[in-house]
Amino acid sequence: MQNEQGKEKVYFDNSYVKVTNSRFIVGSTTYPISNITSVKHLVEHPSKFWPGVMILLGAVLAYASYVNSLTSTVWISALVILGWGIFSWVSLKDTHIVRISTASGEIDALRSKESPIILNIVNALNDAIIERG
């Protein structure tokens, strides 16, 4: 489907992703808009298990070295482990996913840590699907 001048209408375009009224292009993969039946924005939360283990281990070591007057090496090691665990916990970011549904099934077309970009792409795809009718 072309606009009046015979050109595609562009809903979103950056260096890696382009959404037009007829195509959804991610890198070197092209999905025809006519084959896309629905679009979802999903969020994948990272596991905080290992950072939690590090925080717990660092806290236990720090407490034990404080109570038992252990060497400064143990105390410093405990603080390093505790600090690394906290840093790891805070650094974890959700992964945002553009999932498209086609007659062939569901495809995770794009993954990113940047929520606003994914939301813009999902909105652009929805607009293109609605225009298609």
N, C-alpha and C positions, 0 to 999 in steps of 0.2 A: 504494500500500500504506500503510495507516494503522495506528497502534498501537491499543491497546484503547479509548482514549477518542476515537478518530477524528481525532486530531491527528498531524501529521507529527513524526517523530523528528528532532531537529536534531543533526547531528554536528559542525558548525562554523558559527560566525556571527560576523561582524564588520561594520563599516559598509559594506563593498563586496562581500563574498563570503558566500554562505550555502550550506551543504550539508545537505540533508535526505535522508530515505529515498526521496523521490520526485523531488527537483529539485536541480540545481546552478545557482545563480544568481550571475552575475558582472556587477555593474553592472546594466544593463537587459536583459541577455541571460540567458535561461533554457534550460538543457539538461535534458531529462527523464533521470533516472537509468536508466530502462528502455532508452534508446537508446545509453547509454555501454557499450562492450564492454571497454575497458581504459583505464588511466590511467598516465601516465609522468611522472617528474620528470626534466627535462633541464636541463643547465647549458650556457650559451653563454658562452664566454670572449672578452673584448674583445681587439681587436688592440693589441699593444704596439709596433707598428712606429714610429709617429710619436714617441711618447715616447722610444723607443730612438734614433731619429735625433737628437732634441734632446740627449739625453745625450751621444751620440758627438760631435756638433758642438760642444757646450759644452766637452767635455773636450779636443778638438783645439784649439779656440781658446784655452783656458786654458793648455794646454801651449805652444802657439806664442807666446802673449804673454809667458809666463814665460821661455822660452828666448831669444826675440829681443828681450826688453826693450821690448815695444810699449807704447803709451800706456795709462794707467790706464782710459781709456774702453773699450778693447778687453778688458782684463782684467775689468772690471765687467760688460760685456756677456756675456762668456764665462760668468761665474759665474751671471748671471741666467738664461741659456739652460740651463745645466747644472742649476740649481735647479728651474727650471720643468719640465724633462724628468723629473727625479727625482720631483717632486710629482705630475706627470701619471701616471707609472708606478705610484706607490703608490696614487693615488686611483682607479684603474680597479677596478671590481668586476664579478664575474660576474653574469649575468642568469639567474635561475632561472625555469623554464617549467613550467606544468601543461599537458601535452598529453593530450587525450582522443581516443580512437578510437571512431568510430560507424560505422554502415553506410555513411554518406556519405564517410568518410575520416577523416583526422586533423586536429584543430583545436588550435591553441595558444590555449587558453582564457584563460590568465593569465600575465603576465610580471611579475617583481619582482626587486629586488636583495636582498630579504630571504629567505634560505634557510629559516629556521624556519617562516615563515608558509606558504611553498609546500609544505614537507614535511607540515605539519599538514593542509593542504587535500588533498594527495594521499592521506594516510592516511584522512581522513574520507571521501573519495570511494571508496576501496577498501572501507572498512567498509560504506558504503551499497550498493555493488555486491554485496558478499558477502551482506548481509542480504536483498537482493532475490532472490538465488538464481540 
